């Protein structure tokens, strides 16, 4: 059963994999967008922020680091912050 916490853990693992140099931004984005239990369990603002970060991450993956205005490392760091805040929200 896919619960919000399970989906959050899975997204956190995908982000860590990307930070470690494996995985793909599009796979992370697809998983995040399909995490309906998670997004439904959080306030609407969380979904807005997540989707915005994912859009920028997908854009950064299309270009080399120098030609894109979005740093993939910074975006992954921001996604990790989102994971941490979402986890705190689910616990409270």
C-alpha positions in Angstrom: 0.0 0.0 0.0 1.4 3.4 -1.0 1.0 5.7 2.0 2.2 9.3 2.1 5.2 8.4 4.3 6.2 5.6 2.0 6.0 7.9 -1.1 8.0 10.6 0.8 10.7 8.1 1.6 10.9 6.9 -2.0 11.2 10.4 -3.3 13.9 11.1 -0.7 15.8 8.1 -2.0 15.4 9.2 -5.6 16.8 12.7 -4.7 19.7 11.1 -2.8 20.5 8.9 -5.9 20.5 12.0 -8.2 22.8 13.8 -5.7 25.1 10.8 -5.9 25.1 10.8 -9.7 22.7 8.1 -10.5 19.1 8.1 -11.5 17.3 10.6 -13.7 15.5 13.9 -13.2 12.6 12.7 -15.3 12.2 9.6 -13.3 12.2 11.6 -10.1 9.7 14.1 -11.6 7.4 11.3 -12.8 7.4 9.6 -9.4 6.8 12.9 -7.5 3.9 13.8 -9.7 2.4 10.4 -9.2 2.7 10.6 -5.4 -1.0 11.4 -5.0 -1.2 10.1 -1.4 1.7 12.3 -0.3 0.4 15.4 -2.1 -3.1 14.9 -0.8 -1.8 14.6 2.8 0.1 17.9 2.6 -1.3 21.4 2.5 -1.8 22.6 -1.2 1.2 25.0 -1.0 3.5 22.0 -0.8 2.3 20.6 -4.1 2.8 24.1 -5.7 6.4 24.3 -4.5 7.2 20.7 -5.4 5.8 21.1 -9.0 7.8 24.4 -9.4 11.0 22.7 -8.3 10.4 19.7 -10.5 9.7 21.9 -13.6 13.0 23.7 -13.0 14.9 20.4 -12.4 13.5 19.0 -15.7 14.7 22.2 -17.5 18.1 22.0 -15.9 18.5 18.4 -17.1 17.9 19.4 -20.7 21.0 21.7 -20.7 24.5 21.7 -19.6 25.1 23.3 -16.2 26.7 26.4 -17.8 23.8 27.1 -20.2 21.0 26.8 -17.8 19.9 29.4 -15.3 19.0 26.6 -12.8 21.7 24.8 -10.9 20.8 21.1 -10.7 22.7 20.8 -7.4 20.9 23.7 -5.9 17.5 22.3 -7.1 18.3 18.9 -5.6 19.3 20.7 -2.3 16.0 22.6 -2.4 14.1 19.3 -3.0 15.8 17.8 0.0 14.7 20.8 2.1 11.1 20.2 0.7 11.4 16.5 1.8 12.5 17.5 5.3 9.7 20.0 5.7 7.1 17.6 4.2 8.2 15.0 6.7 7.8 17.4 9.6 4.4 18.3 8.3 3.3 14.7 8.1 4.5 14.0 11.6 2.7 17.0 13.2 
